[in-house]
Structures are given as C-alpha cells and as structure tokens.
Amino acid sequence: MRRLVAVSLVMLLLSGCAVGPNYKRPSVNAPDAYRGAMPQEAAQSAPESLGDQKWWDVFQDQQLQDLIHTALQQNYDVRIAATRIVQAQAQVGITRADQFPTISGGAEAVDQRSARSKFFPAFETNSNQVDLSLAWDLDFWGKYRRATESARANLLATQWAREAVISTLVSDVASAYFQLRELDLQLEISRRTLASRQDSLQLTQLLANGGATSMLDVRQAEQLVFTAAETIPDLERRIEQQENFISTLLGNNPSAIARGAKLTEQPHAPEVPVGLPSTLLERRPDIREAEGQLIAANAQIGVAKAAYFPQITLTASGVYQSSALTSLFTGPAGLWSFGGALAQPLFTGGRIRSNVKFTEARQQEAALVYQQTIQQAFRGVSDALVEYRKDREFREQQEQLASSAQDAAQLSETRYRGGAAGYLEVLTNETNYFDAELGLAQAQLNELLGLVRIYRNLGGGWQEQ
C-alpha cells in the first residue's frame, strides 16, 4: 500500500496542472469574396484556387522551371532559413530537457604515500569513491511544459518562415525571368526597327542625291535611325544586369541566363480561380508564421505565471567510499540520501507581476500582428486581382494602338514615296509606332507580373516536389 501511495503521489506530481491560458485562435472577419474578383468568380465562391496549384503547373516555361529548381537548391536565403529550423529544433530539445531529472555521476581514486623522515613515520593511504546524484525540479505548475509549448510553436513559425522565403523566391525568379524576356523583346524590336530605318535612310539619301527630295528629309531620316540605335546599348546594359540579378537569386556568380519561350508565348489564363477567402488563412505561409508566434507568446504567459507558485525539487545522492576496490560496493561503504525542497517566492519587488504583464502585452501584440497580417493578405489579393484585370485591358488597348500605329507608319511611307506627303509625316508616324511597340511589350510584361503577384498573394509557390 505504501508503494501504491508513493507511485500515485509521483504520478500526481508529474501530471500537475499547467497555469496560463490555453491557445484559442482569434476571431477573424473574413470577407465572403475577394474584392476585385470577377462577378462570376465571386458569385460561385469556388473552393479551387490558383494558390493551391504547384508552381511548376503555373509557370510552364521549361527553362523557367529549371531556374526555379536551381534557386530552391542554391539560394542563400532558403539555406539560411533551413539552418534556422535546425536551431529551433535544437531549442525545443534544450527547453524540453528541463522537464526531466538531471543525473550525474563521478568517480575518484586517491593514493597517497610518504617516505619516513626524521619527524614523521612513513605512511600510505588509499581512497576510492563512486558517487551518483539526482536533482529534479517537478513541473507541477506546468512551467516547463508551457516553455516547451512555446518552443514548439516557435519551431513551427520558423518552418513556415522558410515556406514564406520559398514562396517569395519562386515569385522573384519568375518576375525577374519575365522582365528579362521583356528586355529581350524590346531589344528585338529596336534592332528590327533600326534595320528598317537604315534602309529607309539609304533610300532617302538616293532621292536627295537625285534631287527628288531635300537634305531636310535626310536629316529627319537620320533622326529615326539614331533614335532606334540609342536604345540598343541601354537595353543591352539592362539585360546583362538583369542576368546578374537572376544569377544572384540562383546562388551563382554573375553569368548568362538561358532563355526559353518568348514573352508573348508565356501561357496565362485570362481569368484565374481565387477560391474562398477563408482558406487563405491556412495557405499563406506568413499568416501561419504569425500564428505560430502568437501561440508561442501565449504559452509564455503560463511560464511567467508559474513563478507565483512554489518550486518543488527532489534530490537524491549515493556514495560508495572505501580504501580498497574489492570492498567498495559492500554495505558499510555505501551512503544514500533522499530529500525534497519547496521554495515559495515571498517578495520579489514586483518582478513576477511585471513579467506576467510583459508576457501578456507580448501576446496581445502578437495577436494584433496576426490579425494585421490577415488583413494585409486580403488587401494583397484584391490589389493583385484588380491589377491583373486592368493590365489585361490595358494590354488589349495597347495592341490596338500598336496595330493602328503600324498602319499609319506604312501609309505615311507610301504617301511619302508617292510624293503626297513630306518626310515629317513619316518621322511622326514611325516614332509613334516604335513607342507603341515598346509600350505593348511593357504591357505584356505587366500582365504576366500581375499573374505572379496573384499567385504569391494567394499563398502559392512554397509547395515543393
């Protein structure tokens, strides 16, 4: 019966209670639909979302997929985030160890000899000792369990922080690649325009030499050539710098970047599924990271409140000591002791109370950050949706503008050769067409960047193969 009572007492001490509030997710006022979504999408509220798709399904350019694969393996931000997870895992082990007893042991052997002297006789002593000690701070009030709960929540937050880094990296590589392809398109337009204008300049010079036109037309034709030519060195500079930027994202030294599909051949749907706003809380890594930090801060309140209650410590020690090793572990050579201690804080100058207030304030701050992160996420999705839709409308208008400017340039060239118009008309329409082509390339890029921003704001990109 005594053993049963002792075991029951130990189990009671081990289970104890855990002071402090248990975590409860704060209420969130999630909208029924995203502002900026198309009416049919908002009405259907389909659960499918672009954010649920894997990044290799969203970005189908094979070369872009290879770049993202390389970045995920070599990018320094991702590797740094991975080491932080290892640190957080180790911190969980360190914190959890406080729940268990500490056991230490030691051994000592001393052999003393002294030769005979005038004043002292010769002597020889031997001493052998083995000791074992145990100390256990019982977690009756849940101080160490709450601390472990906090450490595990921090580990979870760190893991989600890594996913957020991956999501950002995927969108950054895709955006940088599309920007590179847009610069390539601008360079292609500039070189094609330059070649065409050089041919036109040669024709104008022949007409001027034959007296069919004036040198003014030649100078105006030269302006068209120089306008196209001056853009090429600047575009080449920007292309090389963009390649350097992408190389850095890949974790490589600056080098050339292989290309895949042209900017105009990148597949993207006119409308994208956004899903239910409530599912964003589970998908976005930054929201999950903020919630992990909130859980950790909530658990720290329990750690602080446990300091109000007594600390219960169990100790035990055993020592075997003998002058001969053969009799070291005999009965008379052993000494054992068991004990317990209870320490109750009586006066701390308000330290415990202030620490509780501090942890409660930290928990309130984390809750506000969590709610703010959610609100910013809803705004990010809405901004990206309206941006994508309006960029598409702008691109459609820019296509019509470029087509109209091309016709005007061709007509003015025909009128000039037929003597029905001066070269100033050619100069004006050629300039407008060149600007319209470059503007269309920028509009096509903006539409693709809008798709990348929708995907990132919907919480996509961190899913790995």
C-alpha positions in Angstrom: 0.0 0.0 0.0 2.9 2.4 0.8 4.3 1.7 -2.7 1.0 2.4 -4.3 0.6 5.6 -2.4 4.1 6.7 -3.4 3.6 5.9 -7.1 0.2 7.7 -7.0 1.9 10.7 -5.4 4.6 10.8 -8.0 2.1 10.5 -10.9 0.2 13.4 -9.4 3.2 15.5 -9.2 4.2 14.6 -12.7 0.8 15.4 -14.2 0.2 18.5 -12.1 -1.5 21.4 -13.8 -0.4 24.0 -16.4 -1.2 27.6 -15.4 -1.8 30.2 -18.0 -4.3 30.5 -20.9 -4.7 27.7 -23.4 -4.4 28.9 -27.0 -7.5 29.9 -28.9 -7.3 31.3 -32.4 -8.6 34.9 -32.5 -11.7 35.5 -34.5 -11.2 36.8 -38.0 -13.6 38.9 -40.1 -13.0 37.2 -43.4 -14.9 38.5 -46.4 -17.3 36.3 -48.4 -15.4 37.1 -51.6 -12.3 39.0 -52.7 -12.8 42.5 -53.9 -11.5 42.7 -57.4 -12.6 39.2 -58.4 -14.8 38.8 -61.4 -18.5 38.8 -60.7 -18.9 35.2 -61.7 -16.0 34.1 -59.6 -17.3 36.0 -56.6 -20.8 34.5 -57.0 -19.6 30.9 -57.4 -17.1 31.1 -54.5 -15.4 28.1 -55.8 -13.0 26.4 -53.4 -10.4 25.9 -56.1 -7.7 28.4 -56.0 -4.6 29.3 -58.1 -2.7 29.3 -54.8 -3.3 25.5 -54.4 -1.5 24.7 -57.7 2.1 23.8 -57.7 4.4 26.4 -59.2 5.5 24.1 -62.0 1.9 23.9 -63.1 1.6 27.7 -63.1 4.9 28.5 -64.8 5.1 26.1 -67.7 8.2 27.5 -69.4 10.7 24.7 -69.0 13.7 27.0 -68.8 11.9 29.0 -66.0 11.2 25.8 -64.2 14.9 24.8 -64.3 15.9 28.2 -62.9 13.4 27.9 -60.0 14.7 24.4 -59.3 18.3 25.7 -59.1 17.2 28.6 -57.0 15.5 26.4 -54.4 18.6 24.3 -54.1 21.2 27.0 -54.0 19.6 30.3 -52.9 21.2 31.6 -49.8 18.0 32.9 -48.2 16.5 29.4 -48.4 19.6 27.8 -47.0 19.7 30.3 -44.1 16.0 29.7 -43.4 16.8 25.9 -43.2 19.6 26.5 -40.7 17.1 28.5 -38.5 14.8 25.5 -38.5 17.7 23.3 -37.2 18.3 26.0 -34.5 14.7 26.0 -33.5 14.6 22.2 -33.3 17.6 22.2 -31.0 16.0 24.9 -28.9 13.0 22.6 -28.4 15.3 19.9 -27.2 17.0 22.2 -24.8 13.8 23.5 -23.4 12.1 20.1 -23.1 15.1 18.8 -21.2 14.0 20.9 -18.2 11.1 18.5 -17.6 13.4 15.6 -16.8 15.7 14.9 -13.9 19.4 15.7 -14.0 21.6 12.7 -13.1 25.3 13.0 -12.7 28.0 10.6 -11.5 31.6 10.6 -10.6 34.5 8.5 -9.5 37.6 9.3 -7.6 40.7 7.3 -6.6 43.5 8.8 -4.4 46.7 7.0 -3.5 49.0 8.9 -1.0 52.4 7.8 0.1 55.1 9.5 2.2 58.6 8.3 3.0 59.9 8.1 6.5 61.5 11.3 7.8 63.2 12.5 11.0 59.9 13.8 12.4 57.2 11.7 10.7 56.9 8.0 10.0 56.2 6.6 6.6 52.6 6.2 5.7 50.4 5.1 2.7 46.7 5.7 2.2 44.2 4.7 -0.4 40.8 6.2 -1.0 38.3 5.1 -3.7 34.9 6.8 -4.2 32.0 6.5 -6.6 29.0 8.9 -6.3 25.7 9.4 -8.1 23.4 12.3 -7.7 19.9 13.2 -9.0 18.1 16.6 -9.0 14.6 17.1 -10.3 12.5 20.2 -10.5 9.0 18.9 -10.6 6.9 20.6 -13.3 3.8 20.7 -11.1 2.6 24.1 -12.4 3.4 23.4 -16.0 6.2 26.0 -16.2 8.5 23.7 -18.3 5.6 22.3 -20.3 4.5 25.8 -21.3 8.0 26.7 -22.2 8.2 23.6 -24.4 4.9 24.5 -26.0 6.3 27.9 -26.7 9.5 26.4 -28.2 7.5 24.1 -30.4 5.4 27.0 -31.6 8.5 28.9 -32.5 9.8 25.9 -34.4 6.5 25.8 -36.4 6.7 29.5 -37.0 10.3 29.1 -38.3 9.2 26.3 -40.6 6.5 28.5 -42.0 9.0 31.3 -42.3 11.1 29.1 -44.6 8.0 28.4 -46.7 7.4 32.1 -47.0 11.0 32.5 -48.2 10.4 29.8 -50.8 7.2 31.4 -52.0 8.9 34.8 -52.3 11.9 33.2 -54.1 9.6 31.5 -56.7 7.8 34.7 -57.5 11.0 36.7 -57.6 12.6 34.3 -60.1 9.5 34.2 -62.2 9.2 38.0 -62.2 12.9 38.5 -63.0 12.7 36.0 -65.8 9.7 37.7 -67.4 11.4 41.0 -67.1 14.5 39.6 -68.8 12.3 38.3 -71.7 10.6 41.7 -72.0 14.0 43.3 -72.3 14.9 40.7 -75.0 11.7 41.6 -76.8 12.5 45.4 -76.6 15.9 44.7 -78.0 14.5 42.6 -80.8 12.1 45.4 -81.7 14.8 48.0 -81.5 17.1 46.1 -83.8 14.4 45.3 -86.3 13.3 49.0 -86.3 16.9 50.1 -86.7 17.5 47.9 -89.8 14.2 49.1 -91.3 15.1 52.8 -90.7 18.6 52.3 -92.1 17.1 51.0 -95.3 14.8 54.0 -95.4 17.7 56.4 -94.8 19.6 54.9 -97.7 16.6 55.4 -100.0 16.1 59.0 -98.8 19.8 59.7 -99.5 19.5 58.3 -103.0 16.4 60.5 -103.6 18.3 63.5 -102.2 21.3 62.8 -104.4 19.0 62.7 -107.4 17.3 65.9 -106.5 13.9 64.3 -105.8 14.0 65.5 -102.1 15.9 67.8 -99.8 18.6 67.3 -97.2 15.9 68.1 -94.6 14.3 64.7 -95.3 17.7 63.1 -95.0 18.3 64.7 -91.6 14.8 63.6 -90.4 15.5 60.0 -91.6 18.8 60.1 -89.7 16.9 61.1 -86.5 14.8 58.0 -86.9 17.9 55.9 -87.2 19.6 57.5 -84.2 16.5 57.2 -82.1 16.4 53.4 -82.6 20.1 53.0 -82.3 20.4 54.8 -79.0 18.1 52.4 -77.3 20.2 49.3 -78.1 23.2 49.9 -75.8 20.9 50.8 -72.9 18.9 47.7 -73.4 22.0 45.5 -73.6 23.2 47.0 -70.3 19.9 46.3 -68.6 19.8 42.8 -70.0 23.2 41.9 -68.6 22.4 43.5 -65.2 19.1 41.5 -65.1 21.1 38.3 -65.8 23.4 39.2 -63.0 20.4 39.7 -60.7 18.9 36.3 -61.7 22.3 34.6 -61.1 22.3 36.0 -57.6 18.8 34.6 -56.9 20.2 31.2 -58.1 23.1 31.4 -55.7 25.6 31.7 -58.6 28.1 34.2 -59.6 27.0 36.6 -62.4 26.7 34.7 -65.7 24.5 34.4 -68.8 21.0 33.0 -68.4 19.4 30.6 -70.8 16.1 31.5 -72.4 13.0 29.6 -73.1 9.7 30.7 -74.5 9.3 34.3 -75.7 7.4 36.8 -73.6 4.4 36.7 -76.0 4.3 32.9 -75.8 4.1 32.5 -72.0 0.8 30.8 -71.2 -1.6 32.5 -68.8 -5.3 32.3 -68.4 -7.4 35.5 -68.8 -9.2 34.6 -65.5 -7.7 32.9 -62.5 -9.6 30.9 -59.8 -9.1 32.6 -56.4 -11.1 30.3 -54.1 -12.6 31.1 -50.7 -11.0 33.9 -48.7 -11.3 31.8 -45.5 -8.9 29.2 -47.0 -6.2 31.9 -47.3 -5.6 31.6 -43.5 -4.4 28.0 -44.0 -2.5 28.5 -47.2 -0.4 31.7 -46.8 2.9 31.0 -45.0 3.2 34.4 -43.5 -0.2 34.0 -41.8 0.8 30.6 -40.4 4.1 32.0 -39.2 2.3 34.9 -37.4 0.0 32.4 -35.7 3.0 30.3 -34.6 4.5 33.3 -33.0 1.1 34.1 -31.3 1.0 30.5 -29.9 4.5 30.9 -28.5 3.7 34.2 -26.9 0.5 32.8 -25.4 2.5 29.9 -23.8 5.0 32.3 -22.3 2.2 33.7 -20.1 1.9 30.4 -18.4 5.7 30.3 -17.9 5.5 33.7 -16.2 2.5 32.9 -14.0 4.1 29.7 -12.8 6.7 31.8 -10.9 3.9 32.8 -8.4 3.8 29.2 -7.1 6.3 27.2 -5.1 9.1 25.3 -6.8 9.3 21.7 -5.8 12.7 20.0 -6.1 13.5 16.3 -5.4 17.1 15.3 -4.7 18.9 12.0 -4.2 22.5 11.0 -3.9 24.5 7.9 -3.3 28.2 7.5 -2.4 30.4 4.4 -2.1 33.7 5.0 -0.5 36.4 2.5 0.6 40.1 2.3 0.9 40.0 -1.0 -1.2 38.4 -1.5 -4.5 37.3 -5.0 -3.5 35.1 -3.7 -0.7 33.9 -0.5 -2.5 30.4 -1.7 -3.0 29.9 -3.5 0.3 27.1 -2.4 2.6 29.1 -0.4 5.1 30.8 1.5 2.3 27.6 3.0 0.9 25.8 6.2 1.9 22.5 7.2 0.4 20.4 10.3 0.9 17.0 11.4 -0.4 15.3 14.8 0.1 12.9 17.3 -1.2 12.7 21.0 -1.1 9.9 23.6 -1.6 10.7 27.2 -2.4 7.9 29.8 -2.4 8.6 33.4 -3.6 7.7 35.8 -0.8 9.0 39.1 -2.0 10.4 39.9 -5.5 9.8 43.6 -5.7 7.1 43.2 -8.3 9.3 41.3 -10.7 6.9 38.4 -11.2 3.9 40.6 -11.6 5.7 42.8 -14.1 6.9 39.8 -16.0 3.3 38.5 -16.3 2.2 41.9 -17.6 5.1 41.9 -20.1 4.2 38.4 -21.5 0.5 39.4 -21.7 1.4 42.5 -23.6 3.7 40.4 -25.9 0.7 38.1 -26.5 -1.6 41.0 -27.3 1.0 42.4 -29.7 1.4 39.0 -31.5 -2.4 38.7 -31.8 -2.6 42.2 -33.4 0.2 41.3 -35.7 -1.6 38.1 -36.7 -4.8 39.9 -37.4 -2.9 42.7 -39.3 -1.1 40.0 -41.4 -4.5 38.6 -42.4 -5.9 41.9 -43.3 -2.9 42.8 -45.4 -3.2 39.4 -47.1 -6.8 40.1 -48.1 -5.7 43.5 -49.4 -2.8 42.0 -51.4 -5.1 39.5 -53.1 -7.6 42.2 -54.0 -4.9 44.6 -55.3 -3.4 41.8 -57.4 -6.7 40.8 -58.9 -7.7 44.3 -60.0 -4.1 44.9 -61.2 -4.2 41.8 -63.4 -7.6 42.6 -64.8 -6.8 46.2 -65.6 -3.4 45.3 -67.0 -5.1 42.8 -69.4 -7.5 45.5 -70.5 -4.6 48.0 -71.0 -2.7 45.4 -73.0 -5.6 44.8 -75.3 -5.9 48.6 -75.9 -2.1 48.8 -76.5 -2.3 46.0 -79.1 -4.9 48.1 -81.0 -2.7 51.2 -80.6 0.3 49.3 -82.0 -1.7 47.9 -84.9 -3.1 51.4 -85.7 0.4 53.0 -85.4 1.8 50.3 -87.7 -0.8 51.0 -90.4 -0.2 54.8 -90.1 3.6 54.3 -90.5 3.1 52.2 -93.6 0.6 54.6 -95.1 2.9 57.6 -94.4 5.8 55.8 -96.0 3.7 55.0 -99.1 2.4 58.6 -99.3 6.0 59.9 -99.0 7.3 57.7 -101.8 4.4 58.8 -103.9 5.1 62.5 -103.3 1.8 63.1 -101.4 3.4 63.8 -98.0 6.6 65.2 -96.6 9.1 63.2 -94.5 7.9 64.9 -91.3 4.8 62.8 -91.5 6.9 59.7 -91.8 9.0 60.8 -88.9 6.0 61.3 -86.7 4.3 58.1 -87.5 7.4 56.0 -87.3 8.2 57.4 -83.9 4.6 56.7 -82.7 4.8 53.1 -84.0 8.2 52.5 -82.3 6.9 53.8 -79.0 3.7 51.8 -79.3 5.6 48.6 -79.9 7.8 49.2 -76.8 4.7 50.1 -74.8 3.0 46.9 -75.9 6.0 44.9 -74.7 5.8 46.6 -71.3 2.0 46.0 -71.2 2.6 42.3 -71.9 5.1 42.1 -69.1 2.8 43.9 -66.6 0.1 41.3 -67.3 2.5 38.4 -66.5 3.8 40.2 -63.4 0.2 40.6 -62.3 -0.3 36.9 -62.6 2.8 36.3 -60.5 1.5 38.7 -57.8 -1.9 36.9 -57.7 -0.2 33.6 -57.3 2.1 34.8 -54.5 -0.7 36.7 -52.6 -2.9 33.6 -52.8 -0.2 31.8 -50.9 1.1 29.7 -53.7 4.7 28.8 -54.6 6.0 27.1 -51.4 4.8 23.6 -52.3 7.8 21.5 -53.2 8.1 18.4 -55.3 
